[in-house]
């Protein structure tokens, strides 16, 4: 039940408002001064304060200022019989939700109060969701490289600098980009991700810049591009090294001009976007072979980040394994599990070619498939690793599928499009399979 505090030096107004709110089922208290208001707020939390401006002792504006120093969460509605515009502006700057004038309409006051409480509930839900997201995207580990990475993020995140993240597939490049976004002043704005390797060449331009209705075959509806969707926030371009030279030229132009033209549109669109990119390739080699633009590289590589592979930070493996064990046990409604010392040693000794993503998938499988409270070496199923034993048909099929995909990729010289055609799959579906199994060249 919401708690409401009424602060007014007129006994009639206090009694009237208290009666109205109590009749509506709210828990309501009333005091006559700013000093009493602040004392009440020290003793208990309130969802809403109705605060008169003209009070004996400290006035409503000073009370609001002191209230805000202690709590930024409580919603405050200011009340006044003869306030000036300057007073209203000051109250708004101090974070007042709304401003109502005397003589009060009880119905109108009740409506404003309900709106304020609804806004507070929405704010609390958003705060909870944000907290859950931040927890889910934690960078877990206590190794020297992991600590250094967290420190670098904390330094760079508050700036608007462009960042290029290097690392093998599955190391957590997206995780780094999300942490940078969450710790930046753009955190309340969108975070938009584009996987440049998973989108066919003929669709990437539409995906990034959008299109108008009828601008090309199949464009039955207008569509906003990722740059526009990320306006005010962060755009993460993953696997930038797989982007075609033609698209690279257009991205370079957006970075230089902060504007672009959707396909078929007569005019351009201006945006304010922080661009973070990532790659598992050596872009200097790509530049040397003519597959990546040097001018775009220097635009993107303002601050380079290097995410080390899991085999180079083995002390993080038991921490990550236990973290994923807790997360997936809660997510799938399973009881707590624990590793035997031998099982944990095998996890630490394994090379993890798929990096953190492969470890994450292995732990999720163990949580779902192993009914016992204890995970033993025989329960592990690490492709080409320490234990080749598959305990279920599903695991055996997964091991075979991974090996079969790797074989076909090698036969096709690691050309993903050609391999997808050979296997009779969509390119994006093959790419997802490769990510799942931690497959990389």
N, C-alpha and C positions, 0 to 999 in steps of 0.2 A: 504493500500500500504506500503510495507516495506521501512524503512528509512535507508540509508547507508551513513556512514561518511568515507571519504578517507583522510588519513594523510600521506603526502609525501612532502619533501622539493624540489622535482624536478617539476617545472611547467608543463613540457610536460607530465609526468606520471599522474599528477592530472587531467589535461584536457582530456587526452585519456580515463582514467578510468571513469571519470564523464560522458563523452559523451557516452561511451558504456552502462553504467548502466541506464542512462536516456533514451537511445534508447530502452532499454528492459522494460521501464515503471516503474523503481524504482525512488523514491524520493531521490536525491543524493546531498550531500554537500561535499566540499573539503577544507582542511586547510593545512598549511605548517609546523606546529610545534606541539610538545606534549602539550605545554601550551594551545594553541588554541583548541586542541582536548578536553582537560579536561574541558575547559570553555564551549564548545559546549554541552558536556555531562551533565553539570550542568543546562543548559538551556532547554534541550529537551532529549527525550529518542530515542535511535537508536537501530535498530535490528542487525546491523552488522557494524563493524569498520574494515577497511583495514589499517593497521598500519605499517609504515616503521620503521625499527630498527634504522637506522642511521639518526638522526635528529639534528638540531641545538638546543642548550639548553638541556632540559632533553631528553634522548634518548627514543627509542621505548619500551625497557624493563622496564625502570622506569615509563614511561607513563602507560604501561600495569599494573604494580604493583599498581599504584595509582588508576587506573580505577577499578581494582578488589576490592579495599577497599571500593569503593562507590557502585559498581554494580557487582553482580555475574551472571547476566542474559544475558548481551550483549555479542554476539559472536564476537570474534576477530580473524582476519587472519593476521599473521605477514608477512611482505615483507622485503627482504634483497638481496643485490647484492653479499655480501661476508661474510656471517655469519658462525660462527664455530658451531660444533656439540654441544659444551657446551651452546652456546647461544640458540640454538634450544631447548635443554633440559630445560633450564631455562624458556623459553617462554611457553613450554608445561606444566610445573609444575605450572605456573601462570594462566593456564586455557586457553591458546590460542587454538582455534579450529583447525587451520592448519597453515602451513608454506610454503610460495612460494618464489622462487628465481627470481631475475632479471637476464637477461632481461625478462620481462613479456610476456607471451603469453596471449593475451586478451581473447581468447576462453577458455583457461585453467583456467584463473582467474575467468571468468564468471561461469564456471562449479563449481569451488570450492565454490564460493559465493552462488550459488543456493543450493548446498549441505548444506552449513552452515545455510541458511535460512530455509530449509526443516527440518533440525535437531532442529532449534529453535522452529518452529511451533509444532513439535512433543513434544518437551519439555514443551511448554506452555499447550498443550492438556493434557499431563500427569499431570502437576501441577494442572490444573483445575479438572481433574478426582480425583486426590488425595485429593484435598480440599473438593470436594463433598462427597467423601467417609468418610473423617474425620468428616464432618458435620453430615452425616447420622448416624455415629456410636458414636455420642456424648453421654457422660454419663450425663443425664439431672437430675437436682435436687439440692436443697440447704439445705437438712436436714443434721444433724451432721454425720450420717453414710455415706451418699453419699459424703460429703466433705472429710471424712477420707479415703474413698475408692479411690478418685481421687488423694489424696496426696500419698497414698501407691503405686499407679500405677506409679506416677512420680518418686518415689524413686527407684523402682525395675526395671522399664522398661529398663534403659540403661545397665543393667547387663545381664549376660547369665544364671542366676540361673533358675532352674526349679521351676514351680509354680503349686500348686494344689488349684483349686478354688472350694469352697463349697457353696452350695445354693440350694434352692428349684427350681423346674422346673419353667421356665419363669422369673426368677429374673434378668437375663442379664449376665449370666456367659460367653457366647460367646462374648458379647459386651466388657466385661472386658478384655478378651484375645486379642481381636482386638486392643483395646487401648494400651495394653502393647506392641503389635507388632508395631503399628504406632509410638510409642514414643521410640522405640529401634533403635540401629544402623543397624538392619536388615530390616528396614521399606521398603527399595527399593526391597527387595527379596520377594518370595512368602509367603503368609499366607494360609495354607492348613488346612481344617477342616475335621475331621472324627467323625461321630456320632456312637459310638461303640454299642449303643442299637438298632440302626436302620438297622444294617447290619447282615444278617444271619451268624451263627457260621461257616458254611462251606465256606463262602466267605471272612471273615474278614482277613485271612492271605494273600490272594491274594490282597485285597484292600490295606493293609498296606505295603507289601513287593514286590508286583508285581509278574509276572510270565513270563515264556518263552512260545513261541508258542508250542502247543501240550503237555504241561507239565501235563495237566489233561483234562478230558472230558469237552468239551466246550471252552477250551482255544485255539480258532482259530487264535488269534493274540497275539503277545507279549504285555505286559502291564507294565507300570511303576507304582510302588506302591507309596503311599502317602509320605513315608519317603524320597524317591528319589525326588519326585516332590517338596518337601519342602526344599531341600538342599540349605543351605545358609540363609534360612528364619525360619519360625516358624510353627510347627505342633501342632494343637490343637486337643486333644483327648477328646471329650465330652462324658459324662456318662461312665467314665473309670471303674466304679464299675460293669458294665454289661459285661465286657470283660471276656472271659473264662480263666481258669487257664492255659491252654495250650498256648493261645496267650499271656497271661501275661508273661510267661517264655521267649518267644521270644522277646517281647518288652524290658524286663529287659536286655537281652543280647545286644540288639542294644544300649541301654543307656550306658552300660558298655564299649562296644567296638567301638561305633560309626560306625558300619558296620553291614551288613546283607546280606543274600543270597536269591535272588528271587526264587520262586518255579521253579524248573527245571533248574536253572542256574548253570554252573560248577564253577563259581567264585563269590566272594562276591562283594558288592558295599559299598564304604566308603562315609559317608555323614557328613555334619556339620549342625545339626538341633537343634534349641531350642524347647524343648517339654513343652507345657502347657497342663495341664489336668483339668478336672472338673467332679464333681459328685454331685448328690442329695442324696446320701446315706451316712450313717455313716460307713466309711471304717474300723474303729476299730472294730465295730460289725461284719463286713464282714470278717475281719481277724480271729476273735474269732470263727466264724462258719466255717472257712476253705474255704470261697469263694473268698478270696483275699490274695495275697502273701504279707507277711510282708516285705520281702526284697525289693519288688517293691514299696510298700508304702513309705519306707524311701528314696528311690531314687527319688520319685516324690514330696514328701511333704517337699521340701527344704524351700520354703516360702509359707505358707498357706494364702489364701485370703478367706474372708467370705463375701458373698453378701447377705445382709439382705432381708427378704421378704417385699413386698410392704406395708403390714399391719403394719410393724414396722417403717415405715417412711412415715406416712400419709401426712406430710406437702409437700412431693414431688408430691402427686397425682394431685393437680390442675396445677402445673407446667408442669407435663408430659402430662396431658390432653390437655392443650392449645398448647403445643409443637406438639403433634400428630395431633391436629386439623389443625395447619398451614401446617404441612408436607403433610398430605393427601389431604387437600383442593388444594394445589398446584399440587400434583401428579395426582389427578383425574380431574383437571380443574374445580373445584367448587369454588363458591364465598366464602368470609370469613363468618364464623359462630361464634356464641358465646353461652355460657351456661347461663341459668338463675341461680340465686343464689341457688334455691332449687335443680336443677339438679346437680350442682357442689357439694352441700352438700351430695346428695345421692352417688355420686362417691367417696367422701371422707369417708363416713361411711361404704361403702361396704367392705367386708373382702378380696376380690381379691385372691381367692385360686390359680388362674392361674398367679398371680403376674403381672409384667409389660406386659408380652405377652398378657394376657387376656384384660388388659386395652387398649393396642394398637389395638387389634382386635375390641373391642367395639367402639373405636373412629373412626376407618376406616369404620365400618358399618354405624355409624351415618352420616359421611361425604357423603357416597354414597346414603344412603336410605332416609335421611331426607331432603326434598326440602326447608324447611324454613331456614331463616338466624339464627333463635334462636332455641336452643336445650332445650326442657323442660323435666321434670321428666317422663311424659308419653312416651317420645321417647326412654328412656333407656330400655335395655333388658339384665338384669343381671341374668344369671342362678342361681337359688337358692338364689337370693339376695333380694334387697329391692323391685324390681319391677318384678313381674312374668308375666306381660302383654306382649304378643308378638304382635307387630303392623302389621306384615305381615306373610304370610304362610311360607316364607323362615325362618323367625326367630322362628316360632313355631316348624318347622321341626328341626332346629338346637338345640333347647332346648330339644326336645324329643330324638334326636340322642345322645346328651351328656349323658342324664340320662340312656338311654338304654345301652350305652357302659360301663358306670360305673357299672350298674347292672350286666352285663356279666363278667366284670373283677372281681367283688366280688364273683360271682358264681364259677369262676375258680381260686380263691385265688390269684388274681392279676398276674397270669402267662400269659404274653403277647402272647407267641407263641400259647398256648392252646386256649386263647380267640380269637385270629385271626382265628384259624381253626374253632371254633364254629360259628363265624360270617361269615365265608367264605371269609375272606380278607387276603391279603398279610400282613405279620408281619410289614413291613416297612410302609404300608399304614395305619394300625391301629395306629402305633406309631405317624405318622404325625397328625392323627385325635386327639390323646391324647394331643399333643402339642398345636394344634389349640384351643381346648376347655379347656386347662389348667388343664387336669386331671392327678392326681398323687395319689399314694397310701397314 
